[in-house]
Amino acid sequence: MNTRLLSILRCVASHRLDSLLVDAFPSLAHRFWFRALRALLPGAALSQARGERLRQSFESLGPIFVKFGQLLSTRRDLLPEDIADALAKLQDRVAPFDSALAIAEIERGLGQKIADLYQSFEEKPVASASISQVHFAIMHDGREVAVKVLRPGMLGLIDADLALMRRFASILLKLSEDARRLRLLDVIDEFDMILHDELDLLREAANANQLRRNFADSPLLLMPEMIWSATAGNVLTMQRMQGIPISQIEALLEAGIDLKRLSRDGVEIFFTQVFRDGFFHADMHPGNIFVAAEGPNKGRYIALDFGIVGSLSEEDKNYLAQNFLAFFRRDYRRVAQLHLQAGWVPDKVRVEVLEAAVRSCCEPVFDKPLKEISLGQVLMRLFQVSRRFGVQVQPQLVLLQKTLLNVEGLGRQLDPDLDLWVTAKPFLERWMREQLGWRGVLRRVTREAELWSVSLPEMPRLAHEALQQLSLRSRGPNAIEAALKELGAQVKTTRRWLIACALLLVMLLTGTGLLLSGIIDLDSIDETSESQTLTRNQQPLTVWRRLC
């Protein structure tokens, strides 16, 4: 621990990271001991930009700090733009570890000799990242596979470095109030969670299977099959995928791939994962995305590396969809209202003031092709506005922001003229119609029907229990009368529920799903079909009124 601490301190001094501390925490500049320490440090390193000095220090400290720098580069709500841009240059590829160690890890994880597991195994790795590396192999049944194996001893190294990061952050929190605004401990906790998730390759395989099921019938995206018999916590064996890295534009053109279509497909894949499934690949940088170049799958995306995924609740999806649509329609009042309703902004903030601030951020980006704007810059300005109004960035949306930036980068590479807003707007509008229209109502009713089938038969028993509890609480002369009223109310409620379910079932079977016709987008229905539909629904609605 002490040796590692000394090496980190030497790195901080040699790259003059003290200047970044002063930029982030101005109050430190007024402390005598801090000024005395700075006077002893060499001044030559200050000739480089501060972001470059920070990037080089992370590279020299090893793979864990490289990974941390990659995470920080996505937190543009916390960092100045020049530092975030510099950290975004950190490369995934690092020096591979010894192949003998890789084979030993595979045999230890799977409990078998390498020759028993694979017909052939390429000892030279084809890819190496901060916490793992990949080897090609062939199974005994002839299937070509890729074998991902964790670096030995990573867990202990990660825990030790995380402990040091927390120690530094705790010291800064005590020395400067500015440290609280940056929420350093929260960022480190987020990094801790992501790293430990990536260290469990069984979890990564499960993520891949879920994404594969979600896109089983899609013509847009391919995922490799997981080989569970050769997968463990530290080893992942998957189907080997053949394709061209999406960053190799010339190779894609030579293969006859339509880049404009590919860019639009990438946007649709992203929004489908987020709004349809609420489960998305959150590490979509060019190194993890390939394109099939031949055969029936030509032109389809191939996703790899599923260690980082994001998930959203129904509330998150609805909130995001309404925000996106409000942005696309330039309804900035609605954006401000949604932030206030979600509790992200203090109640004291006036909606018209927040509306004006959001308008100043977003209005300049519309009516421009993607090559002339940067979504990252828009997000940066929005984050600055958020800090001004005391908005707390939601943890569940951090990965979404990062992935959206990855999608923008891919789109910019493939088709500089792609307009992200125009491409995404029809998809979001269709999704909102499906959620709020009659199909969404029927889908939710079907999902809740399973609960009704359990709770409705129990209503008489629940009414009896309520009657017993009421009789125990009420021993006065009006106890029996009160109990009878309570029982009558329970029976009446039960009868209405049963009638409602019966009528709903009849309407579903007869194809009349317009019980809540006010929700339906009537603009898409012609007057003749509308009148016929309402006529068919008059009789069951009349019966409902009479019974209830």
N, C-alpha and C positions, 0 to 999 in steps of 0.2 A: 504493500500500500504506500509506504513512505517513498520507495524508489519511483513508483508511478507518479506520485504527487510531485516529486522533484523534476521529473521529465516534463510534466505539464507546465510547471512554473518556468522552466528554462524555455519552453516553446513560447509561452506568453511573453517573456522578456525579449526573446530574439526577434519576434514578429511585431513587437511594440503594440500588443493588444491593449495596453493601458489607455491608449487614445480612444479606443472604442468604449472602454468603461466610462471615460469622462463624457463622451458623446451621449451615452445612454443614461448616465447618472451624474448630472452636472454638480450635484452637491459634493461629490468626492474631490473635486478640484480645489475646494476650500479647506481641506484637511491637511495639516502640516505634514504628518507622517507619509501621506500619499504623495505630496509634492517632493519630499525628500527622496523617496524611492524612485520616482520618475527621473530625477536628476542623475541617477547612477546608470540609467539605461542608455544604450547606444542610439544615436539619432539617425543613422544611415537608413534603417528600415522604413522610416517615415516617408521616404521618397515614393513608395508604392501606395496605391489606393488602399483605403482601409478594408474594402471588401476582399481584395486580392490577398491581403495579409491574413485575413481570417480564413479564407479558403485554403491557403498554403499551410496554415497551422493545423487545420483539421486533417489535411492529407498526411502531414508528418506524424500525427498522433495515432494513426491507424484506422482500421475499418470501422470501429464503433463510432469514432468521431466523424468519419466520412458519412456514415448513415445519419448521424445527428445533424450534420450540415445539410444533408438532403432534406430532412424534415423541416429544418428552420427555413429553407428556401421557399417552402410552401406557405409559411406563416407571414404573409405580407401585411397582415393586420398588426404584427408586432415589430417588424423590421423596416428600416428605411429601404427605399427601392434599390439603391446602388448595392447594398449588402446582399439583398435577396437575389439580385441578378448574378452577383459573383458566386454565391453559394450554389446557384442552379447549374453552374458549370462543373460541379463535382461529378466525376465519372463513376459508373457502377463497377467497372472492371478494376480489379486489384490483382496483385500477384497471386497465382494459385499456390496451394500447399502441396506437399509431397503426395504423389499418387499412392505410395505404400500406406500412408496414413489414411487416405480415402478408402482403400480396400479394407483396411483393418476396421474402420468405422462401419462400413457396410456389413461386414461379417459379424461384428458385435451387435449391430442393431437387428439383423435378420436371423441371427443364430445359425447360419449355414456358411459353408465355404463358397467363395466367389464362383468356383467352377460348377458347383451344384445349383447356383442361382441362375447363371447366365451361360449360354453356349460360347459367347465370346464377349470380352470386355476391353474397351479401349482405355489404356492407362493414361494417355494424354488427355487432359480435360479440354472440352470445347468452349467452355465459358467459366468465368470465375467472378464471383461477386463478393460483397463484404462479409457475408456469413456462410456462404456455401459455394460449391462448384458443381459442374455438370459433366458427366461422361456418357458417351454413347455405348450401347451394348446390344446384344441380340439374345432373345430368350430361347430356351430349348425348343419351343414350338415354332421358331422362325420369326417371331414378331420383333421388329426393330423398336428399341426403346431408348429413352434418355433417363439417366440415373442421377438424381440430385442428392448430394450428401453434405451434411453440415460440417463446418470446420471443427476440428477437435478442440475441446476446452473453451468453447465460446461462452457458455453460460457463466462460468466463473469470472471471465474477463469482463463480460457485460455487466454483471452485478457490481464488480469492483469499480468500473468506470462510472456507472450510474450513481453509486454512493458518493464518489468524488464530485460529480456534477451537482448533486443535491447539497453537498457541503458548501461548495462555492456559492450556489444560489441562496442558501440560508444566510451566509455571511453578507451577501449583497443586500438582502432584504433588511438586515439590521442596520446597514450603513446608509442606505438611501431609500427615501420614500418612492423615488422613481421606479425602483425595482418592482414594487407592487403592481404598478400599471402594466408592466410587461408580463406578469404572471409566470415567472420563470419556473417555479415548481410545478405548475400545471402543465407547461410544455414538456418538462422532463417526465412527468407521470404519463403523459400521452406517448412519449417516445418509449418509455418502459413497456407499456402495454403492446405497442406495435412490434417491438423487438421480440418480446417473449412469445407473441403469436407466431412470428416468423420462425422461431426456433422449434416449433412443433409442426413437423411435416405431415403428420396425420391430419392436423387441422387444415393445412393447405390443400391436401388431397380432397377433403370433404368440401372445401370451398369450390374447388374445380368441378366436382361432381354436381353441386347445386347449380352452378352457372351452365354446365353442360345440359342439364335437364331443362333449365329455363329457355335455352335456345335450341332445343332438340329439333324443332320443325322450322327453324329460321334459315333463310337463304343468305344471311349476312355474316354469321360468325361461327367459327369452328373452335372446339376445345379438345385437347387430347384426352384419351381414355386413361383412367388410373388403373395401374396393375396392383391390386390390393395384396396379392400374395407376396409381393416383393416391396412392400411399403411398411415403414415403421416410423417412430418418432424422429429419428435422425436420418432416414433414407426414404426417398420418394422415387418410385419407378413409374414412368408414364409412357404412353405411346409417342414415338418420335414423329414429329410433324415436319413436313417438307414445305418450304416456302421461302420467300424473299423478304428480308428485313424491310420494314416500311420506310426506313430512312434512306434506302438505296433507290432513289428516284429514277436514275438512268436504267437500272436493271428492270424496274417495273415497266418503264416505257418500252424497253426492248421485248418484254414478255407480252406486250399488247394489252396492258391493264389500263382501263379508263380511270384516270386519276380524279377527274371531277366527280364521277359517280362514287369512287372510293371515298372521297372526302365527305360526300353527303351521307353515305352509309355509316361512316364513323360517328357522325352526329346522331343519326337515328339509333345506333347501337347504344350510345351513351344514354340518351333520354329514355329508351326502352328499359334499360337496366334500372334506372333511377325511379321512373314514375310507374312503370308496369309492375316491376318485380320488387322494388325497394331493396335491391341487393346488387351491388355493382363492383366491378373490377376497379380497384382504387390505385393501381400502379401502372397506368397505361402510358409509360414513356416508350419511345421508339424501340428500345432494346427488348421489350416484352411483346411487341406486336409484329407479326409476319403477315404476308399475303400469299395465298395459294396461287401458283403460277401456271398450273396445267391441270388437265382432267376436268371432271364435272364440277369441281369446287373452285375453278379458276375465278380469281377476283374476290374471293371471300377472305375476310379477316381471320387470322389465327391468333388467339390469345395464349400467352404463357405466363408463368410465375404468378401464383394465386395466393401468395403469402399475405397480401394486404387487400382486404375487401371492406366495403362500407355497407351499412344497412340503415334503412330509414323506416320509421313507423308510418302508419296511415296519416297521422296528424302532420308529420314532417312533409310527406308527399303532397298533401293538400295545400299546406302553407306555401311550399316552394312553387307549386304549379300556379297558384293564384298570384304570387309575386312575379313569376316570369311573365305571365299573361299581362299583368298590370304594366310591367316594363315595356313589353312589346307594343301595348296600346298607348303608351306614354301617359298612363293614368297614375301620376305620382302621388295624388291624394290617397288613392287606394293603397299604394305601397306604404305610405306613412301610417295609415290606419291599421294595416296588417301588423306592422311592427309594434304599435301600441297595444293592439288586441292580444298579441302573443306575450306581452309583458317583457319584451326585450328592451324597451325604452322606458325610463322613469315616467310616472304619471304627470309630473310637472311640465314635461315637454309639450309645447303646443303643436297640434297636428299641422297647422299651416307653415310653421317654421321648419319642421322636419321635411314637409313636402317641398319647400323651396330649396333646401339643401340637396335632396335627392335629385331634383330636376337639374341643378347645376352640375351634378356628376354625370348624369346619363344622357341628357339631351344632345351633347356634342357627338355622341357615337352613332346616332341613327343616320340612315340614308348614306352610309359609307360602306364600301367593301371591306372585308376582313383585313386586307393588306394595309389599309390606312388606319386601322385602329388596333388597340391592344386591350383585350379583356382584362389582362393583368393590371394595366393602368387604371381601368375603370374600377376594378375591385379595390385597388390601392386607394383611390379617391373615396370610395364608399367606406373603407375602413377608417380613413381619416375623419370622415363625417361621423362615423360610429363612435369614435373616441370622444369627439366633441360633445355628443349627446349622451355619453355614458352607456352606449350599447355594449352588451356582453356578447362576444362571438360564441355561438353555440358549438359545443364540442362535436356533436354528431354531424355538423356541416363542414368541418375542417377538411376531411378527406374528400368531400364533394367538391369543395373549392379547388383542391389540388388536382382532382381528376378533370374538372372543367378546364383548367389551364393546360393539362396534357392534351385534351381534345382540341383546344385552340391551336396548340403547337403542331399537332398532326395535320389539322386542316390547313394551316398556313404553309406547311411543306408541300402538301399535295395539290392544293388549288388556292393560290393567293387571292383570287377573286371570290372565294366562298364567303357568303354573308351568313354568319351563324344565326343571326336573328331570324332572317327570312326562312332558313332551312328548318329551324326548330319550332317556329310559331304554329304551323298547321298541325304538327304532331301534338303539341300541348293543347291546342283547342279541341282536337279529336279526343284526347284523353279526358279533358274536363267534361265534354259532353257525355262520354261513357260513364264517368263517375257520378255526375249530377242528373243525368237523364234517366229514363225508365229502365234501361238495361242495368244501370248501377243500382237502382232500387231493387230490382228483382234479384240481382246477385247478392245484395246484402240480406234480403229476405230469405233466400235459399241458405245462406250461411248461418243465419240465426234460427232457421227451422229446426236444426238439430237440438238446439237448446230448448226450444219450445216443446218438442216431443218429450223431453224429460220433465220440464217444470209444470206443464199443464195438467198431467194426471195427478200431480201432487197437490193441486190447489185445494181439494176437499180436506186432505189431512192437515194442510197448513191452516185452513180456516178453523178446523177443530182445535188445533193447538193454540191459535189466537184466542178462541173462546175460553179455553181453560185458563190461560194466563190472565184474561180479563176478569174471570170469575174470582181468581185468587186476589187480584188487586182491588176488586170492588165488592165489598161485603155489605154495602148499604141496601136500602129498600129498592133502589132502581137498578140493581146489578143485573137482574134477569132481563129487564127491558133493554138495557145497554148491550147485553150479550146478544140478544136477538137481532138488534139493529146491526151489530158487527157481523153476525153470521149472514144476514140478508145482503149486506154490502159485499161480502166475500163471494157469495153465490152469484150475485148479479155480475160482478167483475169476471168470474170464471165463465159465465154464460156468454158474455160479450166477447171474451177472448176466443172461445170455441167457435162462435158464429163468424168472427172476423177471419179466423184461420180457414174455416170451411169456404167462405166466400172467396178468399184469396186463392185457394186451391182451384175452385171452379173457374175463376177468371184466368188463372194460369193455363189451365187445360183448354180453355176455349180461345186462347190466343189474345185475350184482352188485357194487356199489361198497362192500362192507362188509368189505374185507380188514382194515382197522384198526377193528374194531367197537367197541373200547373208547373211541374218541374220540366216537362218535355219542351224541347225546342220546336215550337209549332211552326216556325218559319220554314222548316224543312218538310212540312206535311201539306199536301194540297187540300183545298177546301172540301172536295168531294169525299176523300178518304177520311177527313177529320169528322165530317158530319155523320158518316156511316159508323165510325168508331164510337162516337158519343151516343148514337142511337142504340148500339149494342150494349152499352154500359148502363143505360137508364134503368133497366129492370133490376139488376142486382143492387144498384145504389138505392132504389126505392125500397127493396126488401130490407136492406141494412137500416134505413131510417125507421121503418116500422118496428123492427125487432129491438132496436136500441132506444 
